[in-house]
């Protein structure tokens, strides 16, 4: 089944404790992206990647890092989480070859205390 | 399920009626527009898209209209069903960088 998976689905952590949210897609898509979703704000793009080893900032990159060492994986790293990073996070992928439809993962609910 | 839009604009329609959801986009240089549907506890799901050189595109029970003059996008759902209840987002993109609208919650009354 074609899908985007994220882990963990729920995470409660404390300020300053480094964490990684994993994202994997099995569709051989070139393009992947991370979004955060906050009430009333829609989805805001954090980082995106056009292909392996190629990443760029979205609208809200501060406090986040990403890496793209393999085509299928695109982890989101919070080196020193803060309470304002409490949010619902989505990973997405798209083919990157002229088709702009994105396939989203199920989301990761992160709470930073 | 997850509560992702506590203060969203809301549209309430009777089952069987047509729904129209509107969106104002911001970047006149965007060349691709997409509508997504998000059900409670799930990620957004693609509904329909339209390129900037088009005014209208139809899918199964859905139609998207694009008015570039006033930077306005709309999604029309024909014969709305209870399963259409969700939050709907418009998105604009030039390829990689994507901007989403705040969303509209659709309630379908049986």
Interface residues (C-beta under 8 A of the other chain):
Chain A: X4 X31 X33 X35 X37 X39 X40 X41 X42 X43 X44 X45 X48 X50 X56 X58 X59 X88 X90 X92 X96 X100 X101 X102 X103 X104 X105 X106 X107 X109
Chain B: X2 X3 X4 X5 X6 X7 X8 X32 X34 X41 X42 X43 X44 X45 X46 X49 X89 X91 X93 X95 X96 X97 X98 X99 X100 X101 X102 X103
